Amino acid sequence: MEITDNRIDAGKAFDWGRTSEEYAKYRDIYPKEFYQKIIDRGLCINGQKVLDLGTGTGVLPRNLYRYGAKWTGTDISPEQIEQAKRLSQAEKMKIDYLAVSTENIDFPKESFDIITACQCFWYFDHERVMPKLAELLKPDGILLILYMAWLPFEDAIAGKSEELVLKYSPNWSGAGETRHPIRIPDVAYDFFEMAEHEEYDLKVPFTKESWHGRMKACRGVGASLSKEELEKWDSEHKKLLDEIAPERFEIQHYASLAVLKKKGKPKL
C-alpha cells in the first residue's frame, strides 16, 4: 500500500510492502535490553491484553510472546501482516493480526490493558488516533511508545551508510538522529498523562550482510526507490561496506520509551 504524507520525506511516496521480505529478515534487531526495559515495568506480561500498532512483521509481539500476554497486531501494510503471520505460525505463536491503519482500527471499548507503538508513532494522525486509543484502553491502561535509532554523528559506518541513503533520497526525514525523548503531541495530554520516559544507549551487532539488509529495509531505500535506483544503491552500499567495515561490527544506537497512562474520567 503506497503512502504519501507531507510530514514525512517531503511527501515522497513509500510502500512497506515493497520491502517486507527484507524487513522480516533484517529488522528483528532489538537487543535483549530493549525488551527487558518493558518487562521490568510489568508491561506486556501474563494476564494482559496488548494491542501492537504498526506491528510490521510482528517483531514486538513475537519477541515478547513468551512472557504470556495475549497479543493483537495491526499494520497498514497487508504484506507486512502476511510476513508477521508466517513468522508467528512457524513458531506456533497464537497472535492475532489485522491489516488496517491505526486510524481505522475498530475494537470494543476498553478491550486492552496496554497499547504499544514501536517505531511508528509519528506516522499517525494524532488528532484522530489519541481519543480512539484512550477508548480502547481499560481504566488505568497504558500506552507504551518505543523507538530505537542509530547515531550517524557518532558511528562512522552508520554515518556513511546514511549519506548514501540521502544521495538517493535527499528528503528522507529519517536522517540525522540524535538522542532525545520521544516527542508526544499536545493532543495526547487531553487523554493521557506522562508516567515516565527513558533514553539509553545500545550497541547493536551486525555483519556486512545484515547491516546491508537493515539499510535496504528502511523507508528511504527499499520502501521508496525505483527498481533502477535500488540496484544502484545496492551496488554502492555493498562496495562501501567492503571499504570501511569489518565482517562483524556493532552500530551505536540509542533507544527511548514513553509510558503514558490513560486519564481517569473527571470527577463530577
C-alpha positions as CSV (number, residue, x, y, z in Angstrom):
1,M,0.0,0.0,0.0
2,E,1.6,3.3,-1.1
3,I,1.6,6.0,1.5
4,T,2.1,9.8,0.9
5,D,2.4,12.0,4.0
6,N,3.6,15.6,3.7
7,R,5.1,15.3,7.2
8,I,7.4,12.5,6.1
9,D,10.2,12.6,3.4
10,A,8.7,15.9,2.0
11,G,5.7,13.8,0.8
12,K,7.7,11.2,-1.2
13,A,5.6,8.1,-1.6
14,F,6.7,4.9,0.2
15,D,5.3,1.4,0.4
16,W,6.4,-1.0,3.1
17,G,5.1,-3.9,1.1
18,R,7.9,-3.5,-1.3
19,T,10.5,-4.4,1.3
20,S,8.6,-6.8,3.5
21,E,10.8,-9.7,2.9
22,E,14.0,-7.7,3.8
23,Y,12.1,-6.3,6.8
24,A,11.2,-9.7,8.1
25,K,14.8,-11.0,7.7
26,Y,16.8,-8.0,8.8
27,R,14.8,-5.7,11.1
28,D,14.3,-8.0,14.0
29,I,17.3,-6.4,15.7
30,Y,16.3,-5.0,19.1
31,P,18.7,-6.3,21.7
32,K,17.6,-8.1,24.9
33,E,17.9,-4.9,27.0
34,F,15.3,-3.2,24.8
35,Y,12.7,-5.9,25.8
36,Q,13.9,-6.1,29.4
37,K,13.0,-2.5,29.9
38,I,9.4,-3.3,29.1
39,I,9.2,-6.5,31.2
40,D,10.8,-4.8,34.2
41,R,8.0,-2.3,34.2
42,G,5.4,-5.1,34.5
43,L,4.2,-4.4,30.9
44,C,3.2,-7.0,28.2
45,I,3.2,-9.9,30.6
46,N,0.8,-12.7,31.6
47,G,-2.8,-11.7,32.2
48,Q,-2.6,-8.6,30.0
49,K,-4.2,-8.0,26.6
50,V,-1.9,-6.0,24.3
51,L,-2.6,-4.2,21.0
52,D,0.6,-3.5,19.0
53,L,0.1,-0.7,16.5
54,G,2.2,-0.6,13.3
55,T,3.3,-4.1,14.2
56,G,5.2,-4.6,10.8
57,T,6.3,-8.2,10.8
58,G,5.3,-8.7,14.4
59,V,8.7,-8.1,15.9
60,L,7.4,-6.8,19.2
61,P,4.7,-9.4,19.9
62,R,6.9,-12.3,18.7
63,N,9.8,-11.4,20.9
64,L,7.6,-10.7,24.0
65,Y,5.3,-13.7,23.4
66,R,7.0,-15.9,26.0
67,Y,6.0,-13.5,28.8
68,G,2.4,-14.6,28.5
69,A,0.4,-11.5,27.3
70,K,-2.3,-12.0,24.7
71,W,-1.3,-10.1,21.6
72,T,-3.1,-8.4,18.7
73,G,-1.0,-6.7,16.0
74,T,-2.2,-4.3,13.4
75,D,-0.4,-2.7,10.4
76,I,-1.5,-0.7,7.4
77,S,0.6,-2.9,5.1
78,P,-1.0,-6.3,4.1
79,E,2.4,-7.6,3.0
80,Q,3.9,-6.8,6.4
81,I,1.0,-8.6,8.1
82,E,1.5,-11.7,5.9
83,Q,5.1,-11.8,7.0
84,A,4.0,-11.4,10.6
85,K,1.6,-14.3,10.3
86,R,4.2,-16.5,8.6
87,L,6.8,-15.9,11.2
88,S,4.4,-16.4,14.1
89,Q,2.9,-19.6,12.7
90,A,6.4,-21.0,12.2
91,E,7.0,-20.6,15.9
92,K,3.5,-21.8,16.8
93,M,2.6,-18.5,18.4
94,K,-1.1,-17.6,18.7
95,I,-1.1,-13.9,17.8
96,D,-4.0,-12.2,16.0
97,Y,-3.0,-9.9,13.1
98,L,-5.1,-7.4,11.1
99,A,-4.2,-5.3,8.1
100,V,-5.7,-2.0,9.0
101,S,-4.5,1.5,9.6
102,T,-4.4,2.8,13.1
103,E,-6.9,5.5,12.2
104,N,-9.4,2.8,11.2
105,I,-9.0,0.1,14.0
106,D,-12.3,-1.0,15.4
107,F,-12.4,-2.9,18.7
108,P,-14.8,-2.7,21.6
109,K,-14.2,0.0,24.2
110,E,-11.8,-1.0,27.0
111,S,-10.5,-4.0,25.1
112,F,-6.8,-3.7,26.1
113,D,-4.6,-3.3,29.1
114,I,-1.7,-2.0,27.1
115,I,-1.3,-0.5,23.6
116,T,2.2,-0.5,22.1
117,A,3.6,1.6,19.3
118,C,7.1,0.7,18.3
119,Q,9.0,2.7,15.6
120,C,5.7,4.0,14.2
121,F,4.1,6.7,16.4
122,W,5.0,9.6,14.1
123,Y,3.0,8.1,11.2
124,F,-0.4,8.5,12.9
125,D,-3.0,11.2,12.6
126,H,-2.8,12.1,16.3
127,E,-6.0,14.2,16.4
128,R,-7.9,11.1,15.2
129,V,-5.9,8.4,16.9
130,M,-5.4,9.6,20.5
131,P,-9.1,9.6,21.6
132,K,-9.5,6.3,19.9
133,L,-6.6,4.7,21.8
134,A,-7.9,6.1,25.1
135,E,-11.3,4.5,24.4
136,L,-9.7,1.1,23.6
137,L,-7.7,1.0,26.9
138,K,-9.2,-0.2,30.2
139,P,-9.2,2.2,33.1
140,D,-5.6,2.9,34.1
141,G,-4.5,1.4,30.8
142,I,-1.0,2.2,29.4
143,L,0.1,3.5,26.0
144,L,3.8,2.4,25.6
145,I,5.7,4.2,22.8
146,L,9.1,2.8,21.8
147,Y,11.9,3.9,19.5
148,M,15.4,2.9,18.5
149,A,17.8,4.6,16.1
150,W,21.4,4.6,15.0
151,L,23.5,7.6,15.8
152,P,25.1,8.8,12.5
153,F,27.3,11.5,14.0
154,E,28.9,9.1,16.4
155,D,29.2,5.9,14.4
156,A,31.2,6.0,11.1
157,I,29.6,3.1,9.4
158,A,26.1,4.4,10.2
159,G,27.1,7.9,9.1
160,K,28.5,6.8,5.8
161,S,25.5,4.5,5.1
162,E,23.2,7.3,5.9
163,E,25.0,9.6,3.5
164,L,24.4,7.1,0.7
165,V,20.6,6.9,1.5
166,L,20.5,10.7,1.3
167,K,22.2,10.6,-2.1
168,Y,19.2,8.7,-3.5
169,S,16.5,10.1,-1.1
170,P,17.7,13.6,-0.3
171,N,14.4,14.4,1.5
172,W,14.4,11.3,3.7
173,S,13.4,12.6,7.1
174,G,14.9,9.6,9.0
175,A,18.4,11.0,8.8
176,G,20.4,13.0,11.4
177,E,19.2,11.3,14.6
178,T,20.4,12.4,18.0
179,R,19.4,11.4,21.5
180,H,16.1,12.9,22.6
181,P,12.9,11.9,24.4
182,I,10.1,10.7,22.2
183,R,8.1,13.7,21.0
184,I,4.5,13.5,22.2
185,P,1.9,15.7,20.5
186,D,-0.1,18.1,22.7
187,V,-3.4,16.4,21.9
188,A,-2.1,13.2,23.7
189,Y,-2.3,15.0,27.0
190,D,-6.0,15.5,26.7
191,F,-6.3,11.8,27.2
192,F,-3.1,10.6,28.8
193,E,-0.6,11.7,31.3
194,M,3.2,11.0,31.1
195,A,4.1,8.4,33.7
196,E,7.7,8.2,32.8
197,H,10.2,8.3,29.9
198,E,13.8,6.9,29.5
199,E,16.5,7.3,26.9
200,Y,19.5,5.0,26.9
201,D,22.4,3.8,24.6
202,L,22.7,0.5,22.9
203,K,25.3,-1.2,20.7
204,V,23.6,-3.5,18.1
205,P,25.7,-6.2,16.4
206,F,25.7,-6.7,12.7
207,T,27.5,-8.4,9.9
208,K,28.1,-6.8,6.5
209,E,25.1,-8.7,5.1
210,S,22.7,-7.9,8.0
211,W,23.6,-4.2,8.1
212,H,23.2,-4.0,4.3
213,G,19.8,-5.7,4.7
214,R,18.8,-3.4,7.6
215,M,19.6,-0.3,5.5
216,K,17.8,-1.7,2.5
217,A,14.7,-2.3,4.6
218,C,14.5,1.4,5.6
219,R,11.9,3.8,4.3
220,G,14.4,5.8,2.3
221,V,15.7,2.8,0.4
222,G,13.6,-0.3,-0.2
223,A,10.2,1.2,0.5
224,S,10.6,4.2,-1.9
225,L,13.3,3.8,-4.5
226,S,12.6,2.8,-8.1
227,K,14.0,-0.6,-9.3
228,E,16.8,1.2,-11.1
229,E,17.7,3.4,-8.1
230,L,17.6,0.4,-5.8
231,E,20.0,-1.6,-7.9
232,K,22.5,1.3,-7.9
233,W,22.1,1.9,-4.2
234,D,22.6,-1.8,-3.5
235,S,25.8,-2.0,-5.5
236,E,27.2,1.2,-4.0
237,H,26.4,0.2,-0.4
238,K,28.0,-3.2,-0.7
239,K,31.1,-1.5,-2.1
240,L,31.1,1.0,0.7
241,L,30.9,-1.7,3.4
242,D,33.8,-3.6,1.7
243,E,35.9,-0.5,2.1
244,I,35.0,0.7,5.6
245,A,33.6,-2.2,7.6
246,P,35.0,-5.4,9.1
247,E,32.9,-8.6,8.7
248,R,31.4,-8.2,12.1
249,F,30.8,-4.9,14.0
250,E,28.5,-3.0,16.3
251,I,26.5,0.1,15.5
252,Q,25.9,2.7,18.1
253,H,22.2,3.3,18.7
254,Y,20.1,5.0,21.3
255,A,16.6,3.8,22.4
256,S,13.8,5.6,24.1
257,L,10.4,4.8,25.6
258,A,7.5,6.8,26.9
259,V,4.9,5.3,29.3
260,L,1.6,7.2,29.0
261,K,-1.2,6.4,31.5
262,K,-4.8,6.8,30.5
263,K,-6.5,9.6,32.4
264,G,-9.5,8.8,34.6
265,K,-12.9,10.3,34.0
266,P,-13.2,13.8,35.6
267,K,-15.0,13.8,38.9
268,L,-18.4,15.5,38.9
